[in-house]
Amino acid sequence: MTDLGFSIHTGQQDGKGDGTYMSFIHRYMSFISVAGSLRNLTQLLGLLPETEDIRIFRKKGKAMLTQRQNFTSPQKDIFHHLLAEDSESGTKFTQKELNSNAQLVIIAGTDTTVSVVIQTVKKLANSPEIYRRLQNEVDELYNRGQSITIETVRNLEYLNGVVNEALRLYAPTPSGTYATTYPQGLDVDGVHIPGNVQVDIPFLALMRDERYFVRGDEFIPERWTSERPELLKDKRAFIPFGYGVHACVGKTLALHELRLVLSLIAHNFNLRIGPSHEEDLYNSQWRDHAVLQVGRLWMSFEPRSPSRDG
């Protein structure tokens, strides 16, 4: 995300970056998730001393923003647009607004996609029939003389079924997002909710609800294909990226990432849960800190033979 957001390469994917980077993000989010859930607490935070983790994380964000402001990137990264004037009003973001957006860019696209990939890979390793079918669909691209790109995998039906089912069951923001009711309030299923009240429907509960998804706790990619449409009762309940004007701005990017990563894994590797994996420990480390943090997963990625035998 630092490359996409700031055109700055931190070496995280090469294994050469700062190893404390992700731990700072996790500790920062553990605090923010609590603060954001308590009404009016955020109004008091400015009066309280910052914790060391928050101070370090904000310092990293500011340093990255300052570095980006001091050079012109050859690529149109996210801050290419955020640093520019609005074409209609001629206004620009303030430095305070830019600092806030810098922190958001670092967090929003990092743990979210990672948590979905981790849980999906684990599920595929335990679902050999589903995984083999995904492998066959991706392999067919190469049989037609194509390779894995954003465009070639965009419309793979079974792959999209796997991605949608992963997002439904493993939403990266399990608690969803808050909204405030209209001043006049509203009535929901015979219950009146007063005006100016924060309300929330957890995505984790909504997208497993049997009223909308038959066998809602099961991983069934076919519900999103032409094979088992009867398992999808009401698609409106599928909102892993939120909805309306406040829906996730990175939705398209996240879908591209998930399709590409899962396609590349399926084409190149067979999967097994690693011998060192501890399921109880994995489950106990699961945390909902606004953005989901999953436990430590040990996996075995076994290169497939040239014949692509399973």
N, C-alpha and C positions, 0 to 999 in steps of 0.2 A: 504493500500500500504506500510505502514511502516513495517508491519509484513512480507509481501512478499518480500520487498526490503532489509530490514535490520534485520529481526527477532526481531524487537522491537515493543512491544505492547503499544500503546499510549492511549488506552481506548476510542477512538472516537466512536466506534460502541456500546460500553457499556453505552455511555452517561456520562462517568466519566472523559473524557479527557479535554484538554485545549480548552475551548469554543472559543478562539480567533484564533485557528489554521486555520480554513477554511477562516476566514475573511482576514487573512494575505495573504493567497494564492490568494484570489480574488483581493485584492488591488495590489499585486505584478504583477499579470497577466494583470491588466488594464494598467499598465505602460509598460510592456514588449510588449503588443500587438501593442501599438502606436509606440514604438521605433523600433520594428521589421518591421514596415510597411514603415518607412521613410528611403530612400536610404542613405547609408553611415553614418547614425546617430549612429549606433552601434559602429563605429570606434571612435566616440568622447566620448562615455559614460564613458570610463575609465578615462577621464580627468575631468569629472564632479563629484561633491559630491553626494554620495548616499542619496536617500530619507530614511526616518526612516523605512518605510515598507520593502524596499529592504534589508536594513541592518539587520533587525530582521529576515526576511525570510532566508537570507543567513546564518545567525548565527545559526538558527535552523537546517538547512541542514548540516552545518559543525559539529555541536554538535552530530547529529545523526550518521554521518559518523565516527567521532572519537570514539563514543561509540561502533559502530560495529567493528571497527578495533582493539578494545581492548578485544574482546572475539571471541571464535570459536563457530560458530553456529552448532547445530546438524542437521539442515536442510540446503539444498542447496538453499539459497535465492539468489536474484539477485546479491548482492554484494559478495557472495561466488565466483561467476564467474568474477566479475569486479576487485576483489582484487588479483586474481590469475595471474600467468605468462601466456603469450600466449604460447601454446604448440609447435608452430612452430618456432617463432622468439625468444622466451625467454624474451620478453620485457613485461613491466608492465605499467599500466596507471600512470601518474604523479599525485601528490596530487591535483594539480589544475584541472586536468581532472576528478578526482574522485569527487571533490567538485561539479563540474558542473553536473555530472551524478547523484549525490545525489539529487540536486534540481529537475532534470528532472524526476527522479523516483517518487518523492513526488507528483509532479504536474500531470504527464502524466496519471496515472491510477486512479486519485481521482475524479476530476470534470467531466471527460469525460463520464464514465459509469453512474455516478449519473444523469447527465443532460438527458441522453437518457431514463433512468428508469422513471424519474419524468414525462417527456412529454408523454411517452408511457402509464403509469398508468392513466394519465389524459385522454388520448384518449380512452383507454379501458373503463373507467368509463362512457364516453359519447357514447360508441358504444356497447350496451348490446348484440347484436347478435354476434359480433366478439368475445367479451369476453366469452360469454357462450360456443361458439364453442371451444375456447382455453381451458376452464375449462374441457369440455368433453374429449378432447384429453389427457390432463394431468391426469384426473381421471381414464382413461382407464389403465394407468400404474398400479394403485393400484388394479384395477379389475383383472389384470393379476398376482397379487402377487408381483409386483415390487414397488420400491420407487424412489424418485427423486434423481438422481445422474448425474454427468457429462455424463456418458456413456448412461444412459437410456433416457435422453432427447436430446441427440445429433442429432438424426435422426427423431425427431417428425416433420412431414411436416408442419403442420399449425403453430406450435410454431416458426419454422424457418422462415415461411412467415411473422409472426408478427415481429420477430427480424429484418429481412431484411428491412421490410417496415418502421420500426422505425428508423433504421440507415439511410435509404434513406431520409426520411422527416425531421428527427431530428439529422442530423449529428453533432457530438460533436465539430467539427472544421468547422464551416459554411463557413469561407473564404478560406478554403483549405490551401495549402502550396505553397510557391514560388519555381520557378525553373529559372535557367539562360539559355538563348538560346545559342546554339553553336556559336563559333566565326564567322562562315560564315553566321549566321542568318538562318531563315527558312521561308517558305511560307505556310500560312494557309488560305485556302478558297480564294485564289487570293490576299491575303494581305501579303506583305513582312514585317517580323519583324527583325530588325537589330540584329547583334550578341551581346553577352554579356549584354543582357537586361533582367531584372527580369520580369517574366510573371506569371500570376495566373488566374486560373479559379475557382471561388467560388463553392465549393461543393453544397452549398444550392441552387444555381441557376441551376447547371448542373443536379442534381439528381431530379429536378422537371420539367425538359425540356420536353415538349410534343413530341419533335422529338425522344426521347428515351423511355419515359414512358407515355403511354396513361392515360389520367386523372391524370396527374402528381401531382396535389395538393391533391389528395384523398388518404386516408389510405385504401388500398385494399390488404390484405395479400395474396389473391388468385392469384395475379399476379406472385407470386413466387412458386406456387404449380402447379399441373397438371391440375387445373381447368380453369385458365384464363391466359395461357401463352401468349396470343395475346396482353395482356396489357404491356408486357415487350418487347419493340422493339429492344433495344441494351443494353445488359448486361454490355458492356464495360464502360458504363457511370455510373455504380454503383461502386463508389470508396470512401466509407466512411473512409477507413483506408489509403487512398493514394494509390500509385501504384509503381511498379518497386522496385529498390534496396532501395529506401527511404520510402517504405511502413511501416506502424506502426508495430514495433516489438511486441507490445502487443495485436495484433489482436486476436490470439487464446484465450488468457486469457479473453479479453473483451467479446468474443462470449460465452465462458463458463459462465461468470458472468451473462450476460443478460439472457441466457437460464435458469439458475438455479433460479435467483431472480424472473423472471416472472412466472416460473412454480410453485414455492412455493407460490407466491401471489395468483395465479389462483386457486390452490388446496385448499387453506385455507381461502380465503376471497372473499366476494362480495364487489364491489367498488361503492362509491358514491362521488361526489364532495361535500366537506364539506359546511355546511351552512354559514361559515365565509369567504368562498372564494370570492375574488373580482377579476373578470376577467380583468377589465381595469388595475388594479394595477399589476396583474400578467404579463400582456403583456408589461406594461411600464417598468418593471424591467429587461426585456430580454436584455442581453448584449453579443456582440461578442467581447471577449477579447482573440482572438486566440483560446482559449477554451471557449465553450459556457457557459454562466451563465444564468440560468433561474430564473424566478420570484418566489415569495413565493406561494406555492400551499397548500391549505387546503383540505385534503382528509378524507373520512370516510371509514375505513377498518372494515367491519362487518364479524365476524366469521361465516363460513358456518355451517349449521346443519350437524349432523352425516350422514344424508341421502344424503348430498351434493345437496340439493335443491337450485336452483337459487333464 
